[in-house]
Amino acid sequence: MKQAPVLFKGIGHSLNSANNLAMKVLGASPSTYSANPKSKLSNPPSLTGSAISLVSVVQARNNARIMIAGSLDMFSNGLFKSGVQKAGSSNKSLHIC
């Protein structure tokens, strides 16, 4: 499994763990939370850490499949070609998966 950084600007979602037809493809880091950036947090966010799914896939019982991504920007050339810097690293590099 490749552990390259991914730039993501969007909304996270959660999956029902009892649903064996839904699977997380790209999850958030443990320090992540999902909230509206335009409003002040009055309560702790209800969706945090590894419970956040950024990209998921679902297979219906008739084998139809759908991918759900909370970010259109993630697929844009702007984010895809941007240099990223891992936390604790002094090198900024381009990661293309």
C-alpha positions as CSV (number, residue, x, y, z in Angstrom):
1,M,0.0,0.0,0.0
2,K,1.4,3.4,-1.0
3,Q,1.5,6.0,1.8
4,A,2.0,9.1,-0.3
5,P,0.3,12.3,0.9
6,V,-3.0,13.3,-0.8
7,L,-4.3,16.9,-1.0
8,F,-7.9,17.0,-0.1
9,K,-10.3,19.9,0.2
10,G,-13.8,18.9,0.8
11,I,-16.1,17.1,3.3
12,G,-15.6,13.9,5.1
13,H,-18.2,11.2,5.6
14,S,-18.8,8.2,7.7
15,L,-19.6,4.6,6.8
16,N,-21.9,2.2,8.7
17,S,-19.5,-0.5,10.0
18,A,-22.4,-3.1,9.7
19,N,-22.6,-2.6,6.0
20,N,-20.3,-5.0,4.3
21,L,-21.0,-3.6,0.9
22,A,-19.4,-0.2,1.7
23,M,-15.6,0.2,1.9
24,K,-13.3,3.1,2.8
25,V,-10.7,3.7,0.1
26,L,-9.1,6.8,1.5
27,G,-9.4,7.6,5.1
28,A,-8.4,10.6,7.2
29,S,-5.4,10.9,9.5
30,P,-6.1,10.5,13.3
31,S,-5.9,14.3,13.9
32,T,-8.6,15.2,11.3
33,Y,-12.0,16.5,12.0
34,S,-14.9,17.4,9.8
35,A,-16.7,20.7,10.4
36,N,-17.9,23.8,8.6
37,P,-14.8,26.1,8.2
38,K,-17.0,29.2,8.0
39,S,-18.6,28.8,11.5
40,K,-17.1,28.8,15.0
41,L,-17.0,25.4,16.7
42,S,-19.2,25.6,19.8
43,N,-19.2,21.8,20.3
44,P,-16.6,19.2,19.5
45,P,-17.1,17.8,16.0
46,S,-19.0,14.5,15.9
47,L,-16.9,13.1,13.1
48,T,-13.1,12.8,13.9
49,G,-10.0,10.8,13.1
50,S,-9.9,7.5,11.4
51,A,-13.7,7.3,11.5
52,I,-13.7,9.9,8.6
53,S,-13.8,8.5,5.1
54,L,-12.7,10.8,2.3
55,V,-13.3,8.4,-0.6
56,S,-15.5,5.3,-0.4
57,V,-16.9,2.7,-2.7
58,V,-20.3,0.9,-2.4
59,Q,-21.4,-2.2,-4.2
60,A,-25.2,-2.8,-4.6
61,R,-26.7,-6.2,-4.3
62,N,-27.0,-6.3,-8.2
63,N,-23.2,-5.7,-8.4
64,A,-23.6,-2.1,-9.5
65,R,-20.7,0.0,-8.0
66,I,-20.4,3.7,-7.1
67,M,-17.5,5.7,-5.7
68,I,-18.2,8.6,-3.3
69,A,-15.6,11.4,-2.9
70,G,-16.2,14.4,-0.7
71,S,-14.0,16.6,-2.9
72,L,-14.1,17.6,-6.5
73,D,-10.9,19.6,-6.0
74,M,-9.0,16.4,-5.3
75,F,-9.4,15.5,-9.0
76,S,-8.4,18.9,-10.2
77,N,-5.1,19.6,-12.0
78,G,-4.4,22.3,-9.4
79,L,-4.2,19.9,-6.4
80,F,-3.0,16.9,-8.4
81,K,0.1,18.8,-9.6
82,S,0.8,20.7,-6.4
83,G,3.9,20.0,-4.4
84,V,3.3,18.6,-1.0
85,Q,5.4,18.5,2.2
86,K,5.0,15.7,4.7
87,A,4.9,16.8,8.3
88,G,8.4,16.9,9.8
89,S,10.1,16.9,6.4
90,S,12.0,19.8,4.9
91,N,11.5,18.6,1.3
92,K,8.6,19.7,-0.8
93,S,8.0,17.3,-3.7
94,L,5.4,16.4,-6.3
95,H,3.6,13.2,-5.5
96,I,1.6,11.7,-8.4
97,C,-0.1,8.4,-7.6
